[in-house]
């Protein structure tokens, strides 16, 4: 799976999730922060988004991944910083 396809998919899912949960999004870019003080999501929203994203990846691409595995949590840089880091992590898992 190509990175650009994953990035667009993540952005589309993020827009959908935000609309369904009344989260205001002005503009999504690959460097849009997912968490933290300037991030789109609080911790609960991020968890719910990750669960929905995992399900959507399986439904749309037959890609069964656990984005919150020990591998993700033990990285020196979190895959949940922004759209780019999350997309790269999904690609890494897909390529395994």
C-alpha positions as CSV (number, residue, x, y, z in Angstrom):
1,X,0.0,0.0,0.0
2,X,1.4,3.4,-0.9
3,X,1.9,6.1,1.7
4,X,-0.1,8.7,-0.2
5,X,-3.1,6.3,-0.2
6,X,-2.8,5.8,3.5
7,X,-2.5,9.5,4.3
8,X,-5.6,10.3,2.3
9,X,-7.5,7.4,4.0
10,X,-6.5,8.6,7.4
11,X,-7.5,12.2,6.6
12,X,-10.9,11.1,5.3
13,X,-11.5,8.9,8.4
14,X,-10.4,11.8,10.6
15,X,-12.9,14.2,8.9
16,X,-15.7,11.7,9.2
17,X,-14.9,11.0,12.9
18,X,-14.7,14.8,13.6
19,X,-18.1,15.4,12.0
20,X,-19.7,12.5,13.9
21,X,-18.3,13.8,17.2
22,X,-18.7,17.5,16.8
23,X,-14.9,18.1,16.7
24,X,-14.0,21.3,14.7
25,X,-11.4,20.8,12.0
26,X,-10.3,23.8,10.0
27,X,-7.8,22.2,7.7
28,X,-6.1,18.8,7.7
29,X,-2.5,18.5,6.6
30,X,0.0,15.7,7.1
31,X,1.6,17.7,10.0
32,X,-1.8,18.2,11.7
33,X,-1.3,17.2,15.3
34,X,-3.5,14.5,16.7
35,X,-2.8,14.9,20.4
36,X,-1.3,17.4,22.8
37,X,-2.2,21.0,23.5
38,X,-2.7,22.0,19.9
39,X,-4.0,18.5,18.8
40,X,-7.4,17.7,17.4
41,X,-8.2,15.1,19.9
42,X,-8.3,14.7,23.7
43,X,-7.1,11.3,24.9
44,X,-10.5,9.6,24.8
45,X,-11.2,10.9,21.3
46,X,-7.8,9.7,20.1
47,X,-8.5,6.2,21.5
48,X,-12.0,6.1,19.9
49,X,-10.5,7.3,16.6
50,X,-7.8,4.7,16.6
51,X,-10.3,1.9,17.2
52,X,-12.5,3.2,14.3
53,X,-9.4,3.5,12.1
54,X,-8.3,0.0,12.8
55,X,-11.8,-1.3,11.9
56,X,-11.8,0.8,8.7
57,X,-8.4,-0.4,7.6
58,X,-9.6,-4.0,8.0
59,X,-12.9,-3.3,6.2
60,X,-11.4,-1.4,3.3
61,X,-8.0,-2.9,2.8
62,X,-8.3,-6.3,4.6
63,X,-5.4,-5.0,6.8
64,X,-5.7,-6.3,10.4
65,X,-3.5,-4.2,12.6
66,X,-3.2,-3.2,16.2
67,X,-2.1,0.4,16.2
68,X,-1.7,0.5,20.0
69,X,0.5,-2.6,20.3
70,X,3.6,-2.8,22.5
71,X,5.6,-2.0,19.3
72,X,3.8,1.3,19.0
73,X,4.0,2.2,22.6
74,X,7.7,1.4,22.9
75,X,8.9,3.6,20.0
76,X,11.0,6.6,20.8
77,X,8.7,8.8,18.7
78,X,5.0,8.2,19.0
79,X,3.1,7.2,15.9
80,X,0.2,9.3,17.1
81,X,1.9,12.8,16.8
82,X,0.4,13.7,13.5
83,X,-1.2,12.4,10.3
84,X,2.2,11.8,8.8
85,X,3.7,9.7,11.6
86,X,0.5,7.7,11.9
87,X,0.4,7.0,8.2
88,X,4.0,6.0,8.1
89,X,3.4,3.6,11.0
90,X,0.4,2.1,9.2
91,X,2.5,1.6,6.1
92,X,5.2,0.0,8.2
93,X,2.7,-2.5,9.6
94,X,1.2,-3.2,6.2
95,X,4.6,-3.9,4.7
96,X,5.4,-6.5,7.4
